[in-house]
């Protein structure tokens, strides 16, 4: 069977397909409660350590929480909620999708359009979800390890402009354009995002009475983003030559330690996800095992250590240079 001839019906029985694509509410709620509990526990540890005179411990709890919080967005559970298969009720998926979008300073209206395009035309020149701009210099890497101040400024500026009915474009300076009527939903999302984050900041300050802790709380979505960005890179980097073939060839599966895969919402099974997006994230390991048992073809599956190899980072460098040449 050729890679471009793969049909779901030839790989899965009707019962397997039905089981794999079924949402499981008890699992979804348990996973969500565990996520919230871990973040709440780390925030509590940060506050108590700071108030107890242990700033190093407070920063450690803050940094771990920030690194994990990166996976609340679109390279994690926020992305899966967009596909509306985490919970059986679409309303719950939409509610939590918007909530996690707002709390990570992302406008869900734009992601809905860009992600549909990404699945339909992966590696197209207009596919903005292919990370071609990964910083390879020391300053850029430091931003991703510490505070990604560029992303912080841009996302807040986007939110402010969108809230007033404008779209912002970065290039040589900043250009503003009136938001077209078909994107007016992005304006209401931006207003909701600003209102929610402002309310959270005010409540957090009132609860802690600490400007320092409040600043740490505010910058959490922009700190320690390197692991998240590297995993997002691994989804497709170096596979552009296969863009007209099967998702099993232009997307990559990376076997991760279970705790990392949990926070990543199993998006390390990215080939499986692109092949069948209707499978909830907690069923992707089952799909992976079925494909391995039934599919007789070479495909992109790597071990965790691949992310630290010269081959991987050479692919990142080649992609970055290609993007630089294209923009020159």
Secondary structure, DSSP 8 states (H G I E B T S, - for coil): --GGG--HHHH--HHHHHHHH---HHHHHHHHHHHHHHHHHHHHHHHHHHHTT-HHHHHHHHHHHHHHHGGGSTTTHHHHHHTT-SSSSHHHHHHHHHHHHHHTT--HHHHHHHHHHHHHSTT-TT-TTS------SHHHHHHHHSB-HHHHHHHHHHHHHHHTTEEEEESSSEEEEE--GGGHHHHHHHHHHHHHHHHHHHHHHHHH--HHHHHHHHHGGGBS-HHHHHHHHHTTTT-GGGTTS-HHHHS-EEE--HHHHHHTTTTTBHHHHHH-TTS-GGGHHHHHHHHHHH--S---EEEGGGGGSHHHHHHHHHHHHHHHHHH-
